[in-house]
Amino acid sequence: MERNLTMIALFAALIAALGLIPKFTLGFGVPITAQTLGVMLCGTVLGAWRGGLAALLFVGLVALGLPLLAGGRGGLGVFASPTVGFLVGFPIGAFVTGFIMDQWRSAPVGLAAGVASVIGGTLVVYIFGIFGMMMTLNKTVVEATLLVQAFIPGDLIKAVLAGFITSGLAKARPASLLSRA
Amino acid sequence: MISLTSPVETRAHHWPAGAKLAALCAATLVLFAVEDPAWQFAFCAGMLLLYALPGRAFLRVGLGRLRMLWPFVALILLWHLLTDDFGVGMVIALRMGTAVGLANLVTMTTKLSDMMGVVRWLAAPLRRFGVRTRSLELAVALVVRFTPVLASKGQMLSLAWRARSRRRAGWRIIMPFTVLAIDDAEHVAEALRARGGL
C-alpha cells in the first residue's frame, strides 16, 4: 500500500522533473521535451492502474495551479487552451500503455514497452489531443491532425526510447518493475 | 515550491475557491454558447478589464501567462483569412482567449491550500464509501516535495555526464534518472511503513 502510493507520487514527480530538465535535441534537429516520455514510463514501469493514477495525479496538480508542464506552464488556463486534449490524454495513455505491458507478458520487456508506448503514449494521447483541438478551435479531424502532425515523429522516437529505457530498468531494478511483477 | 498564484494580493484572493470555480464553469459555458462576435468582443474586453483592476504588476504577469496562445491565435486568423470566413475565425480566437484568460485569473487568485480544500470537499462522498482520501493528500505533498528534489538530482546527473564526455547528455541519462526516482520511492515507502504506515 505504502509502496503503491510512493511509486505513484514519485512517478508523477518524475513527469514534472522531466519537463524541468532542458530540452534535448535529437540527431536530426527535432527539439523534444522529455515530459511525454515520463507519461510512457509511468505505464511501462507501473502498469495500468498505478501508471494511470500517477499521470492523473500529475494532471490534477497542474489543474490546482502548479507550474509543472514543460516551460513552467500550468493552472486552469491550460484546460481551456487548444492543448487541453493532450493533458486529458496523459492518464488514459499511461493506462493503455500499462495495460498492454500487463497483458503481453510473452514478449521481451523492451519490445513490449516500445509497442505499448507507441499505442498508449502516442496513438491514444494524440487521439485525445486532436479531439481537444477540434473542440477548442472548431476544426475538422483532418485540419486538427494537420496542426499536430509535425510533433508525431518526435513522439514515436520517444516511444522507442521508452522501450530501451524500460528494458534497462528491468535489468537495474527488476523488483521495482511493477508492470511485470 | 513556486506556484502560479499572484503575489499581488487582490480582493478575489479572499473569495471562496469553490465559488470562483463554479463561476468559471458558468462563464465558460456561456462563452461557448454565444456565437455573436459583438458579444465575444465584449466578453474579451471584460476579461482584460478584470486583469487591469488589481494594478499594472498584476496585468503584466497575467498577460505574460497568455503569451502561449499567440501562435494559435495567429494560426486561426490566418487560416480563416485564407478560407474567407474571417468573422468565424475572430469568434473562435476571441472565445479561446477569454476562456483561457478567465481560467488563468482563477489560478492567479487562489492559493494551493484553498484549491486542496475544494478537492477535499469534492472527495467527501468517496469517504462515505470507505475510500481513504488522506492518502491522496499525502501523495500531493510527496509530489510537491519530490519534484524539486528529482529535478536537482537530474541536474547532478547531467553535470556528471558533462564531466566525462564532450558530447551533451541526451536521452541516455533518463534511465539512471528513473532509477533514482524508483529508489527514492522504495525508501520513502519503507520510511512510511517504519512510522506506522498509512
Interface residues (C-beta under 8 A of the other chain):
Chain A: M1 E2 R3 L5 T6 M7 I8 A9 L10 F11 A12 A13 L14 A16 A17 L18 L20 I21 F24 L26 A34 L37 L41 V45 L57 F58 G60 L61 L64 G65 L66 P67 L68 G71 R73 G74 G75 L76 G77 V78 F79 A80 S81 P82 T136 L137 N138 E143 L147 L161 F164 I165 G168 L169 A172 R173 S176
Chain B: M1 I2 S3 L4 T5 L24 T28 R65 L66 M68 L69 F72 L75 I76 W79 V88 I92 M96 A99 V100 G101 L102 A103 N104 V106 T107 M108 T110 L112 M115 M116 V119 S135 L138 A139 V140 L142 V143 V144 F146 T147 V149 L150 A151 G154 Q155 S158 R168 A169 G170 W171 I174 M175 F177 T178 V179 A181 I182 D183 D184 A185 E186 V188 A189 E190 L192 R193 G197 L198
